[in-house]
Amino acid sequence: MLDAFRSLFSPARPRSGEAPAAGQHDLQVAACAMLLEMAHADDEFSADERRHIEEVLGRHFNLPEERVRTLIELAEQERRQATDLFQFTAVIKQSYDEGQRMALAEVLWRVVFADGRLSEHEHYLMRKLSNLLDLRPGYLAEARRRAGGTEPDLGPT
């Protein structure tokens, strides 16, 4: 599982501090925008959610802190301007195999659980992203289980 998780942000990661290739940059922005969308789904972007996103991006894209912050700023602008999530999920679907998309679903669940609760909006968004990412039935529940989520503990929106 750890290898699948590490390969999530493949192909060919640049060395630390190095600018990504054009396609890799699009993947980074798309993945980051999806993580940010999930973090904002309950109308609260907590410090724990931000910290989790920064750690995931830094570790999996092999980026120093400054580049992670720049990526988050860029992805946030793209997310705000987007009319829907299709532009991000299409990049992911085109570049990632099913295992990598499942690993991304697990990362998304970890963002959801970073603040310790699951809102109805977050639950809805995860189902929507599962469809957009073309995950097989059951993959979303498996990713949730791996991320540490258990029963549907829908909190207030």
C-alpha positions as CSV (number, residue, x, y, z in Angstrom):
1,M,0.0,0.0,0.0
2,L,2.8,2.4,0.9
3,D,4.3,1.9,-2.6
4,A,1.0,2.6,-4.2
5,F,0.6,5.7,-2.1
6,R,4.1,6.9,-3.0
7,S,3.5,6.3,-6.7
8,L,0.4,8.4,-6.5
9,F,2.1,11.5,-7.7
10,S,4.2,9.8,-10.4
11,P,5.3,10.0,-13.2
12,A,8.9,11.2,-12.8
13,R,9.0,13.6,-9.8
14,P,11.5,16.4,-10.1
15,R,14.3,16.7,-7.6
16,S,13.6,18.9,-4.6
17,G,13.3,22.6,-5.7
18,E,13.4,21.8,-9.4
19,A,10.6,23.1,-11.6
20,P,8.2,20.3,-12.7
21,A,7.7,19.4,-16.4
22,A,4.5,21.0,-17.9
23,G,2.4,17.8,-17.5
24,Q,3.6,17.2,-14.0
25,H,2.8,20.8,-13.1
26,D,-0.8,20.3,-14.3
27,L,-1.0,17.2,-12.2
28,Q,0.3,19.0,-9.1
29,V,-2.2,21.8,-9.6
30,A,-5.1,19.4,-10.2
31,A,-4.3,17.2,-7.2
32,C,-3.8,20.2,-5.0
33,A,-7.0,21.9,-6.1
34,M,-8.9,18.7,-5.3
35,L,-7.4,18.6,-1.9
36,L,-8.3,22.2,-1.3
37,E,-11.8,21.7,-2.5
38,M,-12.2,18.9,0.0
39,A,-10.8,21.1,2.8
40,H,-13.2,23.9,2.0
41,A,-16.2,21.6,1.6
42,D,-17.4,22.2,5.1
43,D,-16.8,25.9,4.8
44,E,-13.9,25.7,7.3
45,F,-10.3,25.4,6.2
46,S,-8.7,24.4,9.5
47,A,-5.0,24.6,10.3
48,D,-4.9,20.8,10.7
49,E,-6.3,20.4,7.1
50,R,-3.8,22.9,5.8
51,R,-0.9,21.3,7.6
52,H,-2.0,17.9,6.2
53,I,-2.2,19.2,2.7
54,E,1.2,20.8,2.9
55,E,2.8,17.6,4.2
56,V,1.2,15.5,1.5
57,L,2.2,17.8,-1.3
58,G,5.8,18.2,0.0
59,R,6.3,14.5,0.6
60,H,4.7,13.2,-2.6
61,F,5.8,15.9,-5.0
62,N,9.2,16.2,-3.3
63,L,8.8,19.9,-2.9
64,P,10.4,22.3,-0.4
65,E,8.0,24.3,1.8
66,E,8.2,27.5,-0.3
67,R,7.2,25.6,-3.5
68,V,4.4,23.9,-1.6
69,R,3.0,27.3,-0.5
70,T,3.3,28.6,-4.1
71,L,1.5,25.5,-5.4
72,I,-1.3,25.9,-2.9
73,E,-1.7,29.6,-3.9
74,L,-1.9,28.7,-7.6
75,A,-4.2,25.8,-7.0
76,E,-6.4,27.9,-4.8
77,Q,-6.8,30.5,-7.6
78,E,-7.6,27.8,-10.1
79,R,-10.1,26.2,-7.7
80,R,-11.9,29.5,-7.2
81,Q,-12.1,30.2,-11.0
82,A,-13.2,26.7,-11.9
83,T,-16.9,26.2,-12.7
84,D,-16.7,22.6,-11.7
85,L,-14.2,19.9,-10.7
86,F,-14.1,18.1,-14.1
87,Q,-11.1,20.1,-15.2
88,F,-9.1,18.7,-12.3
89,T,-10.4,15.2,-12.3
90,A,-9.9,14.9,-16.1
91,V,-6.2,15.6,-15.6
92,I,-6.0,13.0,-12.8
93,K,-7.9,10.3,-14.8
94,Q,-5.8,10.9,-17.8
95,S,-2.5,10.5,-15.9
96,Y,-3.2,8.1,-13.1
97,D,-4.1,4.4,-13.1
98,E,-6.9,3.1,-10.9
99,G,-4.6,2.3,-8.0
100,Q,-3.2,5.8,-8.0
101,R,-6.7,7.3,-8.1
102,M,-7.6,5.1,-5.1
103,A,-4.6,6.3,-3.2
104,L,-5.7,9.9,-4.0
105,A,-9.2,9.0,-2.6
106,E,-7.4,7.9,0.6
107,V,-5.5,11.2,0.8
108,L,-8.8,13.1,0.3
109,W,-10.4,11.1,3.1
110,R,-7.4,12.0,5.3
111,V,-8.1,15.7,4.6
112,V,-11.7,15.2,5.6
113,F,-10.7,13.5,8.9
114,A,-7.9,16.1,9.7
115,D,-10.4,18.2,11.6
116,G,-11.9,15.2,13.3
117,R,-15.4,15.2,11.7
118,L,-17.2,14.5,8.5
119,S,-19.8,16.9,7.3
120,E,-22.6,16.1,4.9
121,H,-21.0,18.3,2.3
122,E,-17.7,16.4,2.6
123,H,-19.4,13.1,2.3
124,Y,-21.3,14.3,-0.8
125,L,-18.1,15.7,-2.4
126,M,-16.3,12.4,-1.8
127,R,-19.0,10.5,-3.6
128,K,-19.0,13.0,-6.4
129,L,-15.2,12.8,-6.8
130,S,-15.4,9.0,-6.7
131,N,-17.6,9.1,-9.7
132,L,-15.5,11.7,-11.5
133,L,-12.4,9.7,-10.8
134,D,-14.1,6.6,-12.1
135,L,-13.4,4.5,-9.0
136,R,-15.0,1.1,-8.9
137,P,-17.8,0.5,-6.4
138,G,-16.4,-0.2,-3.0
139,Y,-13.1,1.7,-3.6
140,L,-14.4,4.8,-1.8
141,A,-15.3,2.7,1.3
142,E,-11.9,1.0,1.2
143,A,-10.1,4.3,0.9
144,R,-12.1,5.6,3.8
145,R,-11.3,2.6,5.9
146,R,-7.6,2.9,5.2
147,A,-7.7,6.6,6.0
148,G,-9.1,5.8,9.5
149,G,-12.7,6.5,8.9
150,T,-15.3,4.2,10.2
151,E,-19.1,4.7,10.6
152,P,-20.9,7.4,8.7
153,D,-20.5,10.1,11.4
154,L,-22.1,13.0,9.5
155,G,-21.8,16.1,11.6
156,P,-23.5,19.4,11.1
157,T,-22.8,21.1,7.8
